[in-house]
Amino acid sequence: MSGDVSGSLVQAGSISGGVHFHLPSRQSASARSRAANDYISLCKKGSIRREFPSQYLAWYLGQIRSYKSASARKAWKLLNDSRFNKH
């Protein structure tokens, strides 16, 4: 993807099951198969962990995106919240 703009959202593609999700462009290719805990450690500030539902830390990002519970929606929203970006 061209134009590495920190915090901008791009269509990252799909994973098995046709799930589409958005991630910051600098992490989109590797993040599809990354666990939320790893993604947070790499791309997000530690303060996100105060709000992030801990039951989803071991889940892959695509799984969180496709799960329809209120806590999964909160987790996904936090992962895409630019307030928690490291850079």
URFEN-V61065 format. One line per field, one symbol per residue. burial: # if it has 24 or more other C-alpha atoms within 12 Angstrom, else .. A space follows every 50 residues. Layout:
burial->???
This chain:
burial->......#....#..#.....########..####.##.##..##...#.. .##..##.#######......#..#######..##..
